[in-house]
Amino acid sequence: MPIHLLSLLFLSAALLFTAPLAAQPLDGDDDLMMMDEEMVSIATGGLQPLSRAPAVATVITARDIEAMGARNLDEVLESVPGLHVSRSSLYLNPIYSIRGVRTDTSPHVLILLNGVPLTNLYQGNRGSFSTLPIEDVARVEVIRGPGSAVYGADAFSGVINVITKGAKDIDGTEVVGEIASFGTRRAALLHGQQFGETELAFYLEYRQTDGDEGRVIEEDAQTLFDRALGTTASLAPGPLDTRGKRLDVRLDAKRDHWRLRLWNWRLQDMGVGPGLAQALDPNGRVDFSNYLTDATYDNPDFARDLGLKATLSYMGISGDSRQRLFPAGTRLPIGSDGNINPTSPAGIVDFPDGLIGNPDIDEQHWRLDSSLFYTALQSHRLRLGMGASLGRLQAREEKNFGPGVINGSQPVVDGTLTDVTGTANVFIGDHERRAYYLSLQDKWQLAPDWDLTAGVRYDNYSDFGSTVNPRLALVWQSLYNLTTKLLYGRAFRPPSFQELFNQNNPVAIGNRNLNPETIETVELAFDYQPTFEIHTTVNLFSYEIKDLIEFVDPGSGVSVADNVGRQRGRGLEWDLAWDVSRSIDIRTNYAFQDARDTTTDEAVAGVPRHQFFLRGDWRFAPQWSIDGRFNWISSRQRPAGDARPAVAGYRTVDLFLRRTDILGKGELGFMVRNLLDQDRREPSPQAIPNDYPLEGRSFSATIKLHF
């Protein structure tokens, strides 16, 4: 962003903060009565006003989601300051980059569904094809900054809690239908009803898409082997494979202090994006299923001056893949271990049916989380947390290459597959992780306008040891409409099983001696509401990361995971909500982030230095509204050793036209995404030189009926 625009933002903030100098502070919570603001629970584990929360937080409600016409969690998160949604080399999974913390597997942001982590063991992220549908979401709460003092592992650069709708949120039956570009169709059914003292909610959604055939890549990894070995096997130019079918089913039952939720997220015939080895694979597919069950007891009056909340949960993950890592007709250099080895091959092998590998993971997760809230001490609210978890991973694999299958001496290898499950030749063995934690937090009202939140959490893991993470937050109600926050926090990310235990891999091998990654962050934040119609926030942050895990080559030709990375970052985030009139609302934000490798002082690869978002909602006639969104992402740096020019920035315009209250029961919506049909791209490995193209212009029409 130009320097003069950045200066203008600072000047605007300064004017806003200095305008009401004659105003006097109020005692107590009179300011909350005036502002009628959003509440947030993610900052401390208990509900409190957003402006007084000891964190930099954003709340996006179902009303916001409906107004913008968002179709999934990714589109919702693009409206959060300093959060950029990129694409991974693994099936084009979403990467949630906050404040310049970015890796291809995106394990540094903790995603919660109703407070339960969705983290898998293998990669430490949300698993394959992990974006969530949004029709059943009541609100999304986002913390930018560390959250390990409350939530433990992976609450590193941020925490996102997705809260689904209960019976009262739905209140009846809702039917949704959608048709869209790229052969996309969607249908959803929601029902919420109260039976005596029991509240029941049900949600069912099915989505299918043929994928955007216009997302063409010109070259892939096979192109490189074709050039070197004289073959013509590459399927590039060709489109990224983004087809797929998805089914979500959710049941929510609540009675008194008890709540039971059941959820199944099932994917079928999912396209593999750029291919598992960055070689196009239009016939490859992945089936995936995630089951989550959680039972919660929540009683704020469990005993005198004592509240209790406890959650017992189980998550089961399973996958089944059929993939050609390299296409039929490929010719590859194969080492004596049966893997691809361009530097010292044992032979050059033809694969008339392609190089085929079907790695699959099954995981089981059991968790118990509990919190006691003690309020007998005047001006103090104590929270004691304790819990335990057990995670197990089992791997399955069949392939026509690798150890125990071939050794490079065979001139031709056909498509016959060898099942190496349960042997030493599988890509990862069976492993489990046991952990327990204790945490203590005190929210102390030092004075009517001063709150000090102090907390610490101890986590112990069976595979790498223990870690302690503190937090401090001083919140000052400086004026009746201005809150100032000074925040400090430390967070950690445990090594994933891929980083610890990977084996028989020609590219990346695990290391059992890894330490957890750590981050320390300091923030200064201002929350200001000069009038009833205007609300703005500004926050400055600085952080340092130690023991970043990277795969590095020690000279053997195979990369090994190691704690070699260090990163520091600083930046600014500004957010403005302006209710211009009864019919016009404006929401805008800007983020600047300077994230650098401490060793080289180079900018972190793939991270936009500037982001700008603008959304306007205009209710131009009774029951009619139009919502417009503009999103600007600046250029992004390449990693060290990558000579390609920087990834170009892009601008996106989306428009959503909405007609509500049709005969008191219906609603229609018409959406245009990427209105200007911009060529937008996200960074790719060098095997795909021209990066990953994002969706072109698309259209959708949605109908909703409520009974």
TAGI-V5487 format. One record per backbone hydrogen bond with DSSP energy under -1.0 kcal/mol. NH is the residue of the N-H (numbers start at 0). CO is the residue of the C=O. If there is no record, write none. Layout:
BEGIN
NH|CO  NH|CO
END
This chain:
BEGIN
5|1  6|2  7|3  8|4  9|5  10|6  11|7  12|8  13|9  14|10  15|11  16|12  17|13  18|14  22|19  29|26  32|28  33|29  34|30  35|31  39|47  44|40  47|39  49|37  54|52  57|141  59|139  61|137  64|60  65|61  66|62  67|63  69|64  72|131  75|71  76|72  77|73  78|75  79|76  82|79  83|96  85|94  87|92  90|88  92|89  94|85  96|83  98|81  100|97  109|157  111|159  112|115  113|161  115|112  117|110  119|124  136|133  137|162  138|162  139|59  140|160  141|57  142|158  143|55  144|156  146|154  149|146  150|146  151|147  153|491  154|151  155|153  156|107  158|142  159|109  160|140  161|111  162|138  164|135  169|165  170|166  171|191  173|189  174|704  175|187  176|702  177|185  178|700  179|183  180|698  183|179  184|207  185|177  186|205  187|175  188|203  189|173  190|201  191|171  192|199  194|197  197|194  198|253  199|192  200|251  201|190  202|249  203|188  204|247  205|186  206|245  207|184  208|243  209|181  214|211  215|213  216|237  220|277  224|220  225|221  226|222  227|223  228|224  229|225  237|216  239|214  240|272  243|208  244|267  245|206  246|265  247|204  248|263  249|202  250|261  251|200  252|259  253|198  254|257  257|254  258|295  259|252  260|293  261|250  262|291  263|248  264|289  265|246  266|287  267|244  269|285  270|242  272|240  274|271  277|274  283|280  284|321  285|269  286|319  287|266  288|317  289|264  290|315  291|262  292|313  293|260  294|311  295|258  296|309  297|256  298|307  301|298  302|305  305|302  306|372  307|298  308|370  309|296  310|368  311|294  312|366  313|292  314|364  315|290  316|362  317|288  319|286  321|284  324|354  325|354  328|350  329|326  331|348  333|346  334|338  337|334  340|332  345|333  346|333  348|331  349|410  350|329  353|350  354|325  356|322  357|397  359|395  361|393  362|316  363|391  364|314  365|389  366|312  367|387  368|310  369|385  370|308  371|383  372|306  373|381  374|304  379|376  380|442  381|373  382|440  383|371  384|438  385|369  386|436  387|367  388|434  389|365  390|432  391|363  392|430  393|361  395|359  398|417  399|355  401|337  404|401  405|401  412|349  417|398  419|396  422|419  425|422  430|392  432|390  434|388  435|459  436|386  437|457  438|384  439|455  440|382  441|453  442|380  443|451  444|378  445|443  446|449  449|446  450|474  451|443  452|472  453|441  454|470  455|439  456|468  457|437  458|466  459|435  460|464  461|433  464|460  466|458  468|456  470|454  471|487  472|452  473|485  474|450  475|483  476|448  477|475  478|481  481|478  482|526  483|475  484|524  485|473  486|522  487|471  488|520  489|469  490|518  492|516  496|120  497|121  499|495  500|496  501|497  502|426  508|558  509|501  510|498  516|492  517|545  518|490  519|543  520|488  521|541  522|486  523|539  524|484  525|537  526|482  527|535  528|480  534|576  535|527  536|574  537|525  538|572  539|523  540|570  541|521  542|568  543|519  544|566  545|517  547|564  549|561  551|559  558|506  559|551  560|508  561|549  563|561  564|547  566|544  567|595  568|542  569|593  570|540  571|591  572|538  573|589  574|536  575|587  576|534  577|585  578|532  579|577  580|583  584|616  585|577  586|614  587|575  588|612  589|573  590|610  591|571  592|608  593|569  595|567  596|601  597|565  600|596  603|594  605|636  606|603  610|590  611|631  612|588  613|629  614|586  615|627  616|584  617|625  618|582  619|617  620|623  623|620  624|657  625|617  626|655  627|615  628|653  629|613  630|651  631|611  632|649  633|609  635|646  641|638  646|635  649|632  651|630  653|628  654|671  655|626  656|669  657|624  658|667  659|622  661|665  664|661  665|661  666|703  667|658  668|701  669|656  670|699  671|654  672|697  674|652  676|673  679|677  681|691  687|684  690|687  691|681  693|679  697|672  699|670  700|178  701|668  702|176  703|666  704|174  705|664  706|172
END
